[in-house]
């Protein structure tokens, strides 16, 4: 399948505006999903880092949903003709806190569209910049990296695994199950079939099991940081998806603070100790 980069580049600069409110029910629901014993949220309570993903949800009408569960292409996002789409990573700057009860708005802009040839075929990378504010005050700037890939080829081998670090100061083992993946998909209104449809992931995408959401992995990494540094003031967070994690085996989220302080390396690893997600949290 040939990618017409010139045509896709016409989407660069396109933007959309959304408004929402930091309501308490999603906060309570995600806390329950992560098995946190948090008190009931009240107006004015700070929203934990990355929990802004519970808002500005993609409320696509059913008739406008494509075969993979995502919205049909060619609306806000460019109509990339490659069938597989993944959240490849994000770079996030926390400028001012969001609180329960805040009226919030988000301006999203297509910042770039690039194509390259990978070992498994053509790849297209789309970067979306999100600017979130509350009462006109900038709160979060996020650069969301999306990658589109070709369909799997017969006999195609997965990319070589990279070993995860062997010296974590913190580690939490996680057993993914259908309930965890269902709840996170429901909380984020994410209908991408790789997270719940076993026949689809096996027959169409060629995966051995359901895929654990990239943003769920990132949220678990920050939750590990909150457990060990509950008073940490997060300035920035960036992560890169390295290898998919599936629900067929446990995985671990790990952390290693820098010797000088101010930065924490975080990562997720699969049951074979292969690096699945690499991240850095920057603290004040």
C-alpha positions as CSV (number, residue, x, y, z in Angstrom):
1,X,0.0,0.0,0.0
2,X,1.5,3.3,-1.1
3,X,1.3,6.3,1.3
4,X,0.7,9.7,-0.4
5,X,2.6,11.9,2.1
6,X,1.8,15.1,0.2
7,X,-1.9,14.5,0.5
8,X,-1.6,13.5,4.2
9,X,0.5,16.6,5.0
10,X,-2.5,18.8,4.1
11,X,-3.8,17.9,7.6
12,X,-0.8,19.6,9.3
13,X,-2.2,22.6,11.1
14,X,-5.7,21.3,11.4
15,X,-7.1,21.9,14.8
16,X,-10.2,21.1,17.0
17,X,-11.5,22.6,20.2
18,X,-13.3,20.7,23.0
19,X,-14.7,21.6,26.4
20,X,-15.3,19.4,29.4
21,X,-15.5,19.4,33.2
22,X,-13.4,17.5,35.7
23,X,-16.3,15.5,37.2
24,X,-15.7,13.2,40.1
25,X,-17.2,9.9,38.9
26,X,-14.3,9.1,36.4
27,X,-11.8,9.9,39.2
28,X,-13.5,7.4,41.5
29,X,-13.8,4.8,38.8
30,X,-10.1,4.9,37.8
31,X,-9.1,4.8,41.4
32,X,-11.2,1.6,41.7
33,X,-9.7,0.2,38.5
34,X,-6.2,0.7,39.8
35,X,-7.2,-0.8,43.2
36,X,-6.5,2.4,45.0
37,X,-8.1,3.1,48.4
38,X,-8.6,6.8,47.8
39,X,-11.2,9.0,49.5
40,X,-14.1,10.2,47.5
41,X,-13.0,13.2,45.4
42,X,-14.4,16.6,46.2
43,X,-14.4,19.8,44.3
44,X,-11.0,21.4,44.5
45,X,-9.1,18.1,44.9
46,X,-6.1,17.9,42.5
47,X,-6.4,15.6,39.5
48,X,-3.6,13.1,39.5
49,X,-1.1,13.2,36.7
50,X,-2.3,11.6,33.4
51,X,-5.9,11.3,34.7
52,X,-6.7,14.1,32.2
53,X,-7.1,11.2,29.7
54,X,-10.4,10.5,31.4
55,X,-11.8,13.7,29.8
56,X,-12.3,15.0,26.2
57,X,-13.3,11.5,25.2
58,X,-13.8,10.6,21.5
59,X,-17.6,10.3,21.4
60,X,-17.8,9.1,17.9
61,X,-21.2,8.0,16.7
62,X,-21.5,4.2,16.0
63,X,-22.2,4.8,12.3
64,X,-18.9,6.7,12.1
65,X,-16.7,4.0,13.6
66,X,-14.3,2.0,11.4
67,X,-13.6,-1.7,11.4
68,X,-10.8,-1.4,14.0
69,X,-13.1,0.4,16.5
70,X,-11.5,3.8,15.9
71,X,-13.3,6.7,14.2
72,X,-13.4,6.6,10.4
73,X,-10.4,8.3,9.0
74,X,-10.3,11.6,7.3
75,X,-11.9,13.8,10.0
76,X,-9.6,15.5,12.4
77,X,-6.8,12.9,12.0
78,X,-5.5,12.4,8.4
79,X,-6.8,9.4,6.4
80,X,-3.7,7.2,6.7
81,X,-4.3,4.1,4.6
82,X,-2.3,1.8,6.8
83,X,-4.6,-0.5,8.9
84,X,-2.8,-0.8,12.3
85,X,-2.8,2.3,14.6
86,X,-1.0,2.5,18.0
87,X,-0.3,5.1,20.6
88,X,3.5,5.3,20.2
89,X,4.3,7.7,23.1
90,X,3.8,11.2,24.5
91,X,5.7,14.1,25.9
92,X,3.8,16.0,28.6
93,X,4.5,19.3,30.4
94,X,2.5,20.0,33.6
95,X,2.2,23.7,33.9
96,X,-0.6,24.2,36.5
97,X,-2.7,21.6,38.3
98,X,-6.2,20.6,37.3
99,X,-8.8,20.1,40.0
100,X,-12.0,18.3,40.4
101,X,-14.8,20.7,39.4
102,X,-12.7,22.6,36.9
103,X,-14.3,23.7,33.6
104,X,-11.6,22.7,31.1
105,X,-10.9,23.2,27.4
106,X,-8.5,21.6,25.0
107,X,-7.2,22.8,21.6
108,X,-5.7,20.0,19.6
109,X,-3.5,20.6,16.5
110,X,-1.9,18.2,13.9
111,X,1.7,19.2,14.3
112,X,3.4,16.9,11.8
113,X,2.9,13.9,9.5
114,X,5.9,11.8,8.5
115,X,6.5,8.5,6.7
116,X,9.3,6.1,6.7
117,X,10.1,2.6,5.7
118,X,10.5,0.1,8.6
119,X,11.5,-3.5,8.7
120,X,7.9,-4.6,8.6
121,X,6.8,-2.1,5.9
122,X,5.7,1.4,5.7
123,X,5.1,3.5,8.8
124,X,3.4,6.9,9.2
125,X,3.9,9.0,12.3
126,X,1.4,11.7,13.3
127,X,2.1,14.1,16.1
128,X,-0.9,15.8,17.7
129,X,-0.3,18.7,20.2
130,X,-2.9,19.1,22.9
131,X,-3.1,22.3,24.9
132,X,-5.4,22.0,28.0
133,X,-6.4,25.0,30.1
134,X,-8.7,25.7,33.0
135,X,-10.3,29.2,33.4
136,X,-8.0,30.4,30.7
137,X,-4.9,29.3,32.6
138,X,-2.6,26.8,30.7
139,X,-2.5,23.5,32.6
140,X,-1.1,20.7,30.4
141,X,0.8,20.7,27.0
142,X,1.0,17.2,25.5
143,X,2.5,15.9,22.3
144,X,0.8,12.7,21.4
145,X,2.7,10.4,18.9
146,X,0.5,8.1,16.8
147,X,2.0,5.4,14.5
148,X,0.3,3.7,11.7
149,X,1.6,0.4,10.4
150,X,1.0,-2.1,7.6
151,X,-1.0,-5.3,8.2
152,X,1.1,-8.3,9.4
153,X,2.7,-10.4,6.7
154,X,2.5,-14.2,6.7
155,X,5.5,-15.6,8.6
156,X,6.5,-12.2,9.8
157,X,8.7,-12.3,12.9
158,X,8.2,-9.8,15.7
159,X,11.1,-7.3,16.2
160,X,13.9,-8.3,18.4
161,X,13.3,-7.7,22.1
162,X,15.4,-5.3,24.1
163,X,16.2,-6.3,27.7
164,X,14.7,-4.1,30.5
165,X,17.0,-2.7,33.1
166,X,17.9,-5.2,35.9
167,X,18.3,-2.8,38.8
168,X,14.9,-1.3,39.7
169,X,14.5,0.4,43.1
170,X,10.7,0.0,42.8
171,X,8.7,-2.8,41.2
172,X,5.1,-3.8,41.0
173,X,3.9,-7.0,39.3
174,X,0.6,-6.7,37.4
175,X,-1.6,-9.6,36.2
176,X,-3.7,-8.1,33.4
177,X,-7.2,-9.6,32.9
178,X,-10.3,-8.9,30.9
179,X,-11.8,-6.8,33.7
180,X,-8.8,-4.4,33.9
181,X,-8.7,-3.9,30.1
182,X,-12.5,-3.6,29.9
183,X,-12.7,-1.0,32.6
184,X,-9.9,1.1,31.2
185,X,-11.5,0.9,27.7
186,X,-14.8,2.0,29.2
187,X,-13.4,4.8,31.2
188,X,-11.6,6.3,28.1
189,X,-14.5,5.4,25.7
190,X,-11.8,3.5,23.7
191,X,-13.4,1.0,21.2
192,X,-10.2,-0.1,19.6
193,X,-10.8,-3.8,19.2
194,X,-7.2,-4.9,20.1
195,X,-8.1,-4.4,23.7
196,X,-11.2,-6.7,23.9
197,X,-11.8,-8.7,20.7
198,X,-9.7,-11.9,20.8
199,X,-10.7,-13.1,17.4
200,X,-9.9,-9.7,15.8
201,X,-6.4,-9.4,17.4
202,X,-5.5,-12.9,16.3
203,X,-7.1,-13.0,12.8
204,X,-6.6,-9.4,11.7
205,X,-3.7,-7.9,13.7
206,X,-1.8,-11.1,14.3
207,X,-1.3,-10.7,18.0
208,X,-1.2,-13.5,20.5
209,X,-3.5,-11.9,23.0
210,X,-5.4,-8.7,23.9
211,X,-3.1,-5.7,24.0
212,X,-2.7,-3.7,27.2
213,X,-3.4,-0.1,26.5
214,X,-0.3,2.1,26.2
215,X,-1.8,4.9,28.3
216,X,-2.8,2.4,30.9
217,X,0.8,1.3,31.2
218,X,1.9,4.9,31.4
219,X,-0.8,5.5,34.1
220,X,0.5,2.5,36.1
221,X,4.1,3.9,35.9
222,X,2.9,7.2,37.4
223,X,0.9,5.3,40.0
224,X,4.1,3.5,41.0
225,X,5.8,6.9,41.3
226,X,2.9,8.2,43.5
227,X,3.3,5.2,45.7
228,X,7.0,5.7,46.4
229,X,7.1,9.5,46.1
230,X,3.6,10.6,47.2
231,X,4.6,14.3,47.5
232,X,6.4,14.4,44.2
233,X,5.7,17.5,42.1
234,X,5.7,16.3,38.5
235,X,7.0,18.8,36.0
236,X,7.2,16.6,32.9
237,X,6.7,13.1,31.8
238,X,7.5,11.4,28.6
239,X,7.2,7.8,27.5
240,X,7.8,5.6,24.4
241,X,6.1,2.3,23.7
242,X,8.8,-0.2,22.8
243,X,7.0,-3.5,22.6
244,X,3.3,-4.5,23.1
245,X,2.2,-6.1,26.3
246,X,-0.5,-8.8,26.1
247,X,-2.9,-10.2,28.6
248,X,-1.6,-13.7,28.3
249,X,1.1,-13.2,31.0
250,X,2.0,-10.9,33.9
251,X,4.1,-7.8,33.4
252,X,5.9,-5.4,35.8
253,X,6.1,-1.7,36.2
254,X,9.5,-0.5,37.6
255,X,11.3,2.7,38.6
256,X,14.8,3.9,39.3
257,X,15.3,7.4,40.7
258,X,18.4,9.3,39.5
259,X,21.2,9.6,42.0
260,X,21.0,13.4,41.9
261,X,17.2,13.6,42.2
262,X,14.9,15.5,40.0
263,X,14.4,12.6,37.5
264,X,13.0,9.1,37.7
265,X,13.4,6.5,35.1
266,X,10.3,4.4,34.8
267,X,9.7,1.3,32.6
268,X,7.3,-1.5,32.0
269,X,8.6,-5.0,31.2
270,X,6.9,-8.2,30.0
271,X,7.1,-11.6,31.5
272,X,10.3,-12.3,29.6
273,X,11.9,-9.1,31.1
274,X,11.8,-7.4,27.7
275,X,11.4,-3.7,27.7
276,X,7.8,-2.7,26.8
277,X,7.7,1.0,27.7
278,X,10.5,3.4,28.6
279,X,9.6,6.6,30.4
280,X,11.1,9.5,32.4
281,X,9.4,11.6,35.0
282,X,10.9,15.0,35.8
283,X,10.3,16.3,39.3
284,X,10.8,19.8,40.7
